[in-house]
Amino acid sequence: MVPLLVVLILAIILFGFGFAVKVLWWVALAVLVIWLLGFLVRSGGGRWYRW
């Protein structure tokens, strides 16, 4: 019974970790797109933001 609970808990933790990593990849992709758009707008002569 205890090994089954350990396996279930481990599976839930790994599933949650995998989901979090996938979400972080999407967030990183969105930040990269926003950064690239800002870089292109800035290089075009306008000042959208300054880093």
N, C-alpha and C positions, 0 to 999 in steps of 0.2 A: 504493500500500500504506500509506504513512504517513497520508494523509488518512482512510482507512478506520479506522485505529487511533485517530486523534484523535476521530473521530465516535463510535466505540464507547466510548472512555474518557469522553467528554463525556456520552453517554447513560447510562452507569453512574453517573457522579457525580450527574447530575440525578435519576435514579431514586432513588438513596440519599438525596438531599436532600429529595425529595418525600415519601419514606417517613418520614424523620425529622420533617418538618414535620407530617405527619398524626399521628404518635405524640405529638408535643408538643401538638397540639390536643386529643387525648384526655386527656392528663395535665392540661392546663389546665382542661378541662371537669370532670374528677374533683375537682380542687382547689376549683373554684368550687362544686360541689355540697356538698362537705364543709364549706366555709366557710359556705354558706347554712344548712346543717343546724345547725352550731354557733351561728350567729347566732340562729336560731329557738329553739334549746334555751336559749340564754343569755337571750333576751328573755322566755322563759317562767318565769323565776325561778331555774332551775338554773344552775350554773356548770360548763360542760363544759371550757372552757379560757379563758385570758385572753390577749389580744393587746394 
